[in-house]
Amino acid sequence: MTATTGYGSWCNRVSQYSTSPEADIRDFINGGDNAWQIMLEESGALEEIQDAYRRAIDAVLPPSVSLCGNDFLGPADPADDEWAGYPTDETGALAFEELITDIDLGEIVDRYDPYTLEQIGRELLGSKAKNPAKSASGVVSKLGLKPFTYYRDPDSKRPQALYYAGVVREALAKRPGQGARTDRAEEL
């Protein structure tokens, strides 16, 4: 059995100004308006963003290293080639900051950004209709998309279906007529 040891915490291996990946996410979204931040928190989208960011971090770490809480753990006596292909510092230790740098937090936030039907209609479908939610409702239904949750609108107090923006974008990009002809894909 391999003994494990701590390699340091998030704040001393990745960012001295941050205590955790979740703190980095909070810093990132703090530029958004207050209503959006509240919707992220109350809808559960913030938890999805946090989970996705942690999965992305785990994906760039060597298989024998993990981020547990806010601490990096790994083998106490790594093999000589254990970090082959991974960035290291001048002492041969893993360069965690370099590993994490390539993760695009903006892309993760964009994927899990909660969109209402009105936002889908106006922003993703480009609808100029008086009620873009109605046309968006038909489109998401045809795409087979289901809302990840319902959120009470602060103004109307009515529940609104929320969809992950990235999931809707992907589904829209895959529908017929959005590039290559799908009816002829098998013939080629």
For each residue, the residues with C-beta under 8 A, 3 or more apart:
1:
2: 64 75 76 77
3: 75 76 77
4: 73 74 75 76
5: 73 74 75 76
6: 9 71 72 73
7: 13 65 71 72 73 74 93 94 96
8: 12 13 71 72 96
9: 6 12 13 70 71 72
10: 13 14 15 18 19 20 21 67 70 71 72
11: 14 15 16 17 18 19 20 70
12: 8 9 16
13: 7 8 9 10 72 96 97
14: 10 11 18 96 97 100
15: 10 11 18 24 97
16: 11 12
17: 11
18: 10 11 14 15 23 24 27
19: 10 11 23 70
20: 10 11 23 24 70
21: 10 24 25 50 53 54 57 67 70
22: 25 26 50
23: 18 19 20 26 27
24: 15 18 20 21 27 28 53 105
25: 21 22 28 29 46 49 50 53 105 109
26: 22 23 29 30
27: 18 23 24 30
28: 24 25 31 105 106 109
29: 25 26 32 36 37 40 46 109
30: 26 27 37
31: 28
32: 29 36 37 40
33: 36 37
34: 37 38
35: 38 39 154
36: 29 32 33 39 40
37: 29 30 32 33 34 40 41
38: 34 35 41 42 154
39: 35 36 42 43 45 114 151 162
40: 29 32 36 37 43 45 46 49 114
41: 37 38 46
42: 38 39 151
43: 39 40 46 114 148 149 151 162
44: 47 48 148 149
45: 39 40 48 49 112 113 114 148 162 164
46: 25 29 40 41 43 49 50
47: 44 50 51
48: 44 45 51 52 112 148 164
49: 25 40 45 46 52 53 108 109 112
50: 21 22 25 46 47 53 54
51: 47 48 54 55
52: 48 49 55 56 108 111 112
53: 21 24 25 49 50 56 57 103 105 108
54: 21 50 51 57 58 67
55: 51 52 58 59
56: 52 53 59 60 103 108
57: 21 53 54 60 61 67 100 103
58: 54 55 61 66 67
59: 55 56
60: 56 57 99 100 102 103
61: 57 58 65 66 67 72 99
62: 65 74 82 83 86 94
63:
64: 2 74 75 78 82
65: 7 61 62 72 73 74 75 94
66: 58 61 72 73 74
67: 10 21 54 57 58 61 70 71 72 73
68: 71 72 73
69:
70: 9 10 11 19 20 21 67
71: 6 7 8 9 10 67 68
72: 6 7 8 9 10 13 61 65 66 67 68 94 96
73: 4 5 6 7 65 66 67 68
74: 4 5 7 62 64 65 66 78 94
75: 2 3 4 5 64 65 78 79 82
76: 2 3 4 5
77: 2 3
78: 64 74 75 82 83
79: 75 82
80:
81: 84
82: 62 64 75 78 79
83: 62 78 86 88 92 94
84: 81
85:
86: 62 83 94 95 99
87: 94 95 98 99
88: 83 91 92 93 94 95
89: 92 93 94 95
90:
91: 88
92: 83 88 89
93: 7 88 89
94: 7 62 65 72 74 83 86 87 88 89 99
95: 86 87 88 89 98 99
96: 7 8 13 14 72 99 100
97: 13 14 15 100 101
98: 87 95 101
99: 60 61 86 87 94 95 96 102
100: 14 57 60 96 97 103
101: 97 98
102: 60 99
103: 53 56 57 60 100 108
104: 107 108
105: 24 25 28 53 108 109
106: 28 109 110
107: 104 110 111
108: 49 52 53 56 103 104 105 111 112
109: 25 28 29 49 105 106 112 113
110: 106 107 113 165 166
111: 52 107 108 164 165 166 167
112: 45 48 49 52 108 109 164 165 166
113: 45 109 110 164 165 166
114: 39 40 43 45 148 149 151 162 163 164 165
115: 119 120 123 124 162 163 164 165 168
116: 119 120 133 151 160 161 162
117: 120 121 132 133 134 136 137 140 160 161 163
118: 121 122 132 133 136
119: 115 116 122 123 124 165
120: 115 116 117 123 124 125 132 133 136 139 140 163 165 168
121: 117 118 124 125 127 129 132 133 134 135 136
122: 118 119 125 126 127 132
123: 115 119 120 126
124: 115 119 120 121 136 165 168 169 172
125: 120 121 122 132 135 136 139 172
126: 122 123
127: 121 122 132 135 136
128: 132
129: 121 132 134 135
130:
131: 134 135
132: 117 118 120 121 122 125 127 128 129 135 136
133: 116 117 118 120 121 136 137
134: 117 121 129 131 137 138
135: 121 125 127 129 131 132 138 139
136: 117 118 120 121 124 125 127 132 133 139 140
137: 117 133 134 140 141
138: 134 135 141 142
139: 120 125 135 136 142 143 172
140: 117 120 136 137 143 145 163 168 171
141: 137 138 144 145
142: 138 139
143: 139 140 168 171 172 175
144: 141 171
145: 140 141 163 167 168 171
146:
147: 150 161 162 163
148: 43 44 45 48 114 162 163 164
149: 43 44 114 162
150: 147 159 160 161 162
151: 39 42 43 114 116 159 160 162
152: 157 158 159 160
153: 156 157 158 159 160
154: 35 38 157
155:
156: 153
157: 152 153 154
158: 152 153
159: 150 151 152 153
160: 116 117 150 151 152 153
161: 116 117 147 150
162: 39 43 45 114 115 116 147 148 149 150 151
163: 114 115 117 120 140 145 147 148 167 168
164: 45 48 111 112 113 114 115 148 167 168
165: 110 111 112 113 114 115 119 120 124 168 169
166: 110 111 112 113 169 170
167: 111 145 163 164 170 171
168: 115 120 124 140 143 145 163 164 165 171 172
169: 124 165 166 172 173
170: 166 167 173 174
171: 140 143 144 145 167 168 174 175
172: 124 125 139 143 168 169 175 178
173: 169 170 178 179
174: 170 171 178
175: 143 171 172 178
176: 181 182 183
177:
178: 172 173 174 175
179: 173
180: 185
181: 176 184 185
182: 176 185
183: 176
184: 181 187 188
185: 180 181 182 188
186:
187: 184
188: 184 185
